[in-house]
Amino acid sequence: MRRLGEILLEKGAISADGLRAAIEACRRHGGSLGGWLMRLGLVGESKLLEALAEQTGAPPVSALELAAAPREIRSLIPVSFAKRHMVVPFARQGRNLDVAMLNPNDLVLLDELASMTGMVIRPHVATEAALSVALALPTTSVGEHGGAPPGPPRGRERQWRQFWHMEASGPELFKALDAPSWTIPPVATATFPALAPMAAGTLVAVRELPQLGEVLASSTHRDQVGKLVLQALAEEGTRVVLFSVHHGKVMGWMGRGLDLVDEDLHTFILPLDRPSVFLNLMRGMEVHLGPLVGGEGNEALFEALGPPRPAAAAIVPIRVRGKQVAFLWLDRGEEGISEVSLAHLQEVARLAGLALEMLVVRQKLRSVASLTVGEREH
């Protein structure tokens, strides 16, 4: 997948100095590269949209088209959800709903939108500025028409069990909430490529993370969990990234550090049947700790991460009830990772998995409660 900056440079839309300035703004203040290029007056919407469409493979939609979208169309997605994920529905043809997004390749979000609306989602790419303006416009509330939008009822807005493909009985859910604390198992670790065993004392002792556990327990959506994890590891590595696992693919979720560009990370999609460091982790490896070899899959990964190429990385799976749903990545650029605490990363990954599981449980409990109320009303 080509990087946004490279596409814009190739088209002559921006200068190398302008690109460096926008990337530095992303590093310091967060946000998307495209958003900062427009804020700094380095590129216009039409040129940026053209590059985004080429990068993502999705059709573009302009700010004017989004602003002109009928209110009844924009109200098909709850405002809070739309603002949190930067999505704007703008057109409808039968059961097909056209939705503008920052990341039209986010398969997880597309599944959630389809489940929420009961419609077939046709993703389009839009600029951050266009989406922000459209999301600031008022939408028609459901109560003004006395009816609900088409599709499943609002109670099914966040179908976490569909996202994780998990099913469980009521007693099992309460057992999960009341489960004893998990003890980190001993991990056999070796250097690479010599594969010489490392003494247990060389691993840094795990830090206590009560505060992280508390804030993760109060999370209300998966992106909040991800941001808390990135914040917790900000001082551990110069680049910390989360990858999600969905439908047999590994996808860029979110990250921070170095020259990481959101648009480049979000367009990273790697099928798990292609050789990469993720394939070994899916096949049972507990962790990856050390250098990364070449290969088609890993090369695509390096492009998504941006420069500098990592000399080594620590990668830990995030599991929900034994199923791998994400990967936690940490590297220090061109430096090694000999001082990284593997036990600390595993504990953060464990807490993240528990937080995601709690979201599943809460959604199931809400669904059961709404069904019970409906039965009583009838």
C-alpha positions as CSV (number, residue, x, y, z in Angstrom):
1,M,0.0,0.0,0.0
2,R,1.5,3.3,-1.1
3,R,2.0,6.1,1.5
4,L,0.0,9.3,1.3
5,G,3.0,11.5,1.3
6,E,4.7,9.7,-1.5
7,I,1.6,9.9,-3.7
8,L,1.3,13.7,-3.1
9,L,5.0,14.2,-3.8
10,E,4.8,12.2,-7.0
11,K,1.9,14.3,-8.2
12,G,3.7,17.5,-7.4
13,A,1.0,18.6,-5.0
14,I,3.3,19.3,-2.1
15,S,7.0,19.9,-1.5
16,A,9.3,17.7,0.6
17,D,9.7,20.5,3.1
18,G,5.9,20.8,3.4
19,L,5.5,17.1,3.9
20,R,8.1,17.1,6.7
21,A,6.4,20.1,8.4
22,A,3.0,18.3,8.3
23,I,4.5,15.0,9.6
24,E,6.1,16.9,12.5
25,A,2.7,18.5,13.3
26,C,1.2,15.0,13.4
27,R,3.9,13.9,15.8
28,R,3.5,16.8,18.1
29,H,-0.3,17.3,18.1
30,G,-1.8,14.1,16.7
31,G,-4.4,14.0,13.9
32,S,-4.1,12.9,10.3
33,L,-1.4,13.9,7.8
34,G,-4.1,15.1,5.4
35,G,-5.7,17.3,8.0
36,W,-2.4,19.0,8.8
37,L,-1.6,19.5,5.2
38,M,-4.8,21.4,4.7
39,R,-4.5,23.3,8.0
40,L,-1.1,24.5,7.0
41,G,-2.4,25.5,3.6
42,L,0.0,23.1,1.8
43,V,-2.6,21.3,-0.3
44,G,-6.3,21.8,-1.3
45,E,-9.2,19.5,-0.9
46,S,-9.4,18.3,-4.5
47,K,-5.7,17.3,-4.6
48,L,-5.8,15.6,-1.2
49,L,-9.0,13.7,-2.1
50,E,-7.4,12.5,-5.3
51,A,-4.4,11.1,-3.4
52,L,-6.6,9.6,-0.7
53,A,-8.7,7.8,-3.3
54,E,-5.6,6.4,-5.0
55,Q,-4.2,5.2,-1.6
56,T,-7.4,3.6,-0.2
57,G,-9.0,2.5,-3.5
58,A,-12.3,4.0,-2.3
59,P,-14.3,6.6,-4.2
60,P,-13.9,10.2,-2.9
61,V,-16.6,12.5,-1.7
62,S,-16.2,16.3,-1.3
63,A,-17.1,18.6,1.6
64,L,-19.9,20.1,-0.5
65,E,-21.5,16.7,-1.1
66,L,-21.4,15.9,2.6
67,A,-22.9,19.3,3.6
68,A,-25.7,18.9,1.1
69,A,-26.7,15.4,2.4
70,P,-30.3,15.2,3.5
71,R,-30.9,15.3,7.3
72,E,-32.9,12.1,7.2
73,I,-29.9,10.3,5.7
74,R,-27.4,11.7,8.2
75,S,-29.6,10.7,11.1
76,L,-29.4,7.0,10.1
77,I,-26.3,6.8,12.3
78,P,-26.4,8.1,15.9
79,V,-24.5,11.4,16.2
80,S,-22.3,10.2,19.1
81,F,-21.2,7.2,17.1
82,A,-20.6,9.2,14.0
83,K,-18.5,11.8,15.8
84,R,-16.5,9.2,17.6
85,H,-15.6,7.3,14.4
86,M,-15.7,10.3,12.0
87,V,-18.3,8.8,9.6
88,V,-21.0,10.6,7.7
89,P,-23.8,8.9,5.7
90,F,-24.7,11.0,2.7
91,A,-26.7,9.0,0.2
92,R,-29.0,6.0,0.0
93,Q,-30.1,3.7,-2.8
94,G,-32.5,1.0,-1.6
95,R,-30.6,-1.0,1.0
96,N,-27.2,0.5,0.0
97,L,-25.9,3.3,2.3
98,D,-23.1,5.5,1.1
99,V,-20.9,6.5,4.1
100,A,-17.9,9.0,4.1
101,M,-15.0,7.9,6.3
102,L,-11.4,8.7,7.2
103,N,-10.6,5.0,6.8
104,P,-12.8,3.3,4.3
105,N,-10.8,0.1,4.8
106,D,-11.7,-0.4,8.4
107,L,-13.5,-3.7,8.2
108,V,-14.4,-3.7,11.9
109,L,-16.1,-0.3,11.6
110,L,-17.9,-1.3,8.4
111,D,-19.3,-4.4,10.1
112,E,-20.5,-2.3,13.0
113,L,-22.2,0.2,10.6
114,A,-23.9,-2.6,8.7
115,S,-25.2,-4.2,12.0
116,M,-26.4,-0.9,13.3
117,T,-28.3,0.2,10.2
118,G,-29.3,-3.1,8.7
119,M,-28.0,-1.8,5.4
120,V,-25.2,-2.6,2.9
121,I,-22.4,0.0,3.6
122,R,-20.6,1.5,0.6
123,P,-17.5,3.3,2.0
124,H,-16.2,6.5,0.5
125,V,-13.1,8.5,1.5
126,A,-13.3,12.1,2.7
127,T,-10.9,14.6,4.2
128,E,-10.8,15.2,7.9
129,A,-11.9,18.8,7.4
130,A,-15.0,17.8,5.3
131,L,-16.1,15.2,7.9
132,S,-15.7,17.7,10.7
133,V,-17.8,20.3,9.0
134,A,-20.5,17.8,8.1
135,L,-20.6,16.4,11.7
136,A,-21.1,19.9,13.1
137,L,-24.3,20.3,11.1
138,P,-27.6,19.5,13.0
139,T,-29.4,16.3,12.2
140,T,-33.0,15.4,12.5
141,S,-33.7,13.6,15.7
142,V,-35.8,10.4,15.5
143,G,-38.5,11.9,17.7
144,E,-39.3,14.6,15.1
145,H,-40.8,12.0,12.9
146,G,-42.3,9.7,15.6
147,G,-40.5,6.7,14.3
148,A,-37.2,4.8,14.3
149,P,-34.7,4.7,11.4
150,P,-34.7,1.5,9.3
151,G,-32.7,-1.5,10.5
152,P,-32.2,-3.1,13.9
153,P,-33.4,-1.3,17.0
154,R,-31.1,1.2,18.8
155,G,-30.3,-1.4,21.5
156,R,-28.2,-3.3,19.0
157,E,-26.1,-0.2,18.1
158,R,-22.8,-1.8,19.3
159,Q,-22.8,-5.5,18.5
160,W,-19.6,-6.5,20.2
161,R,-20.4,-10.2,20.1
162,Q,-20.6,-10.0,16.3
163,F,-17.3,-8.1,16.2
164,W,-15.5,-10.8,18.3
165,H,-17.6,-13.7,17.0
166,M,-18.2,-14.9,20.6
167,E,-21.2,-16.6,22.1
168,A,-21.7,-17.5,25.7
169,S,-24.6,-18.3,28.1
170,G,-25.6,-16.0,30.9
171,P,-23.9,-17.9,33.7
172,E,-20.6,-17.9,31.7
173,L,-20.8,-14.1,31.4
174,F,-21.0,-13.7,35.2
175,K,-18.2,-16.2,35.7
176,A,-16.0,-14.0,33.5
177,L,-16.8,-11.0,35.6
178,D,-16.0,-12.9,38.8
179,A,-12.9,-14.7,37.5
180,P,-9.8,-14.8,39.7
181,S,-6.8,-12.6,38.7
182,W,-4.6,-14.1,36.0
183,T,-1.0,-14.9,36.8
184,I,1.5,-14.3,34.0
185,P,3.0,-17.6,33.0
186,P,6.8,-18.0,32.6
187,V,7.9,-17.3,29.1
188,A,10.9,-18.9,27.5
189,T,12.9,-16.2,25.8
190,A,15.9,-16.3,23.5
191,T,18.1,-14.0,21.6
192,F,17.9,-13.8,17.8
193,P,19.4,-15.0,15.5
194,A,21.7,-17.0,17.8
195,L,18.8,-18.4,19.8
196,A,20.8,-18.4,23.0
197,P,18.6,-18.7,26.1
198,M,18.3,-15.6,28.2
199,A,18.3,-15.8,32.0
200,A,15.1,-15.0,33.7
201,G,16.8,-12.2,35.6
202,T,17.4,-10.3,32.3
203,L,13.7,-9.5,32.0
204,V,12.6,-6.4,33.7
205,A,10.1,-7.1,36.5
206,V,6.5,-6.2,35.7
207,R,5.3,-2.9,37.0
208,E,2.1,-2.5,39.0
209,L,-0.7,-1.2,36.8
210,P,-3.7,-0.6,39.1
211,Q,-4.4,2.8,37.6
212,L,-4.5,1.5,34.0
213,G,-6.7,-1.4,35.1
214,E,-9.2,1.1,36.7
215,V,-9.4,3.4,33.7
216,L,-9.7,0.5,31.3
217,A,-12.5,-1.0,33.3
218,S,-14.5,2.2,32.7
219,S,-14.0,2.2,28.9
220,T,-17.1,2.4,26.8
221,H,-15.7,1.6,23.4
222,R,-12.8,-0.2,21.7
223,D,-11.0,3.0,20.5
224,Q,-11.0,4.3,24.1
225,V,-9.3,1.0,25.2
226,G,-6.7,1.4,22.4
227,K,-5.9,5.0,23.3
228,L,-5.4,4.2,27.0
229,V,-3.0,1.3,26.0
230,L,-0.9,3.7,23.8
231,Q,-0.7,6.3,26.6
232,A,0.4,3.6,29.1
233,L,3.3,2.6,26.9
234,A,4.3,6.1,25.6
235,E,7.5,6.0,27.6
236,E,8.4,2.4,26.8
237,G,9.0,2.7,23.1
238,T,9.4,5.5,20.5
239,R,6.7,3.8,18.4
240,V,3.7,1.9,19.9
241,V,1.1,0.5,17.5
242,L,-2.1,-1.6,17.8
243,F,-3.2,-4.0,15.0
244,S,-6.6,-5.6,15.0
245,V,-7.4,-9.1,13.8
246,H,-10.7,-9.5,11.9
247,H,-11.9,-11.9,9.2
248,G,-8.5,-13.6,8.7
249,K,-6.7,-10.2,8.3
250,V,-4.4,-8.1,10.3
251,M,-5.2,-4.4,10.0
252,G,-3.7,-1.2,11.3
253,W,-5.8,0.1,14.2
254,M,-4.0,3.0,15.9
255,G,-0.5,4.1,17.0
256,R,1.8,6.9,18.0
257,G,5.4,7.9,17.7
258,L,8.2,8.6,15.3
259,D,6.9,9.4,11.8
260,L,3.8,7.2,12.0
261,V,1.1,8.6,9.7
262,D,-2.5,7.6,10.5
263,E,-3.5,7.3,6.8
264,D,-0.7,4.9,6.1
265,L,-1.4,2.8,9.2
266,H,-5.1,2.6,8.5
267,T,-4.6,1.4,4.9
268,F,-2.5,-1.6,6.1
269,I,-4.4,-4.8,5.6
270,L,-2.4,-8.1,5.6
271,P,-4.1,-11.5,5.0
272,L,-3.0,-14.0,7.6
273,D,-2.2,-16.6,4.9
274,R,0.7,-14.4,3.8
275,P,4.1,-15.0,5.5
276,S,4.8,-12.3,8.2
277,V,5.7,-12.0,11.8
278,F,1.9,-12.1,12.6
279,L,1.5,-15.5,11.0
280,N,3.8,-17.2,13.6
281,L,2.1,-15.4,16.5
282,M,-1.3,-16.7,15.2
283,R,0.1,-20.2,15.1
284,G,0.9,-20.3,18.7
285,M,4.0,-18.2,19.4
286,E,3.5,-16.3,22.7
287,V,5.6,-13.3,21.8
288,H,8.0,-11.9,19.3
289,L,11.1,-10.2,20.8
290,G,13.9,-9.3,18.4
291,P,14.8,-8.4,14.8
292,L,12.4,-8.8,11.9
293,V,13.3,-10.6,8.7
294,G,12.3,-9.4,5.3
295,G,9.6,-10.8,3.1
296,E,6.5,-9.5,1.3
297,G,4.3,-9.3,4.4
298,N,6.8,-7.7,6.7
299,E,7.9,-5.2,4.0
300,A,4.3,-4.0,3.7
301,L,4.3,-3.7,7.5
302,F,7.5,-1.5,7.4
303,E,5.9,0.8,4.8
304,A,2.8,1.3,7.0
305,L,5.0,2.1,10.0
306,G,7.1,4.6,8.2
307,P,10.7,5.5,8.7
308,P,12.9,4.7,10.4
309,R,12.8,1.0,9.8
310,P,12.6,-0.8,13.2
311,A,15.8,-2.6,14.1
312,A,13.8,-4.9,16.4
313,A,10.3,-5.1,17.9
314,A,8.4,-6.6,20.7
315,I,5.0,-7.9,19.7
316,V,2.4,-9.4,22.1
317,P,-1.0,-10.8,21.2
318,I,-4.1,-9.4,22.9
319,R,-6.6,-12.1,23.6
320,V,-10.3,-12.2,24.5
321,R,-11.3,-15.6,26.0
322,G,-8.3,-17.3,24.4
323,K,-9.0,-15.8,20.9
324,Q,-6.4,-13.4,19.4
325,V,-8.2,-10.2,18.5
326,A,-5.3,-7.8,18.3
327,F,-1.5,-7.3,18.5
328,L,0.4,-4.9,20.6
329,W,3.6,-3.7,18.9
330,L,6.5,-1.7,20.4
331,D,9.8,-0.6,18.9
332,R,12.5,2.0,19.4
333,G,13.3,2.8,15.8
334,E,16.9,2.1,14.9
335,E,17.7,1.3,18.5
336,G,17.4,-2.2,20.0
337,I,14.8,-3.3,22.5
338,S,17.0,-5.1,25.0
339,E,15.7,-3.0,27.9
340,V,12.0,-3.4,27.1
341,S,10.0,-5.1,29.8
342,L,8.3,-8.1,28.2
343,A,6.4,-8.8,31.3
344,H,5.1,-5.2,31.4
345,L,3.9,-5.5,27.8
346,Q,2.1,-8.8,28.5
347,E,0.4,-7.3,31.5
348,V,-0.8,-4.3,29.5
349,A,-2.0,-6.7,26.7
350,R,-3.8,-8.8,29.3
351,L,-5.6,-5.8,30.8
352,A,-6.6,-4.6,27.3
353,G,-8.1,-8.0,26.6
354,L,-10.1,-8.0,29.8
355,A,-11.3,-4.5,29.0
356,L,-12.5,-5.6,25.6
357,E,-14.2,-8.6,27.1
358,M,-16.0,-6.4,29.5
359,L,-17.4,-4.4,26.6
360,V,-18.7,-7.7,25.1
361,V,-20.3,-8.6,28.4
362,R,-21.8,-5.2,29.0
363,Q,-23.4,-5.2,25.5
364,K,-24.8,-8.7,26.0
365,L,-26.2,-7.7,29.4
366,R,-27.8,-4.6,27.8
367,S,-29.3,-6.7,25.0
368,V,-30.7,-9.2,27.5
369,A,-32.2,-6.4,29.6
370,S,-33.8,-4.7,26.5
371,L,-35.3,-8.1,25.5
372,T,-36.7,-8.6,29.0
373,V,-38.3,-5.1,29.0
374,G,-39.8,-5.8,25.6
375,E,-41.3,-9.0,26.7
376,R,-42.8,-7.3,29.8
377,E,-44.3,-4.6,27.7
378,H,-46.1,-7.2,25.5
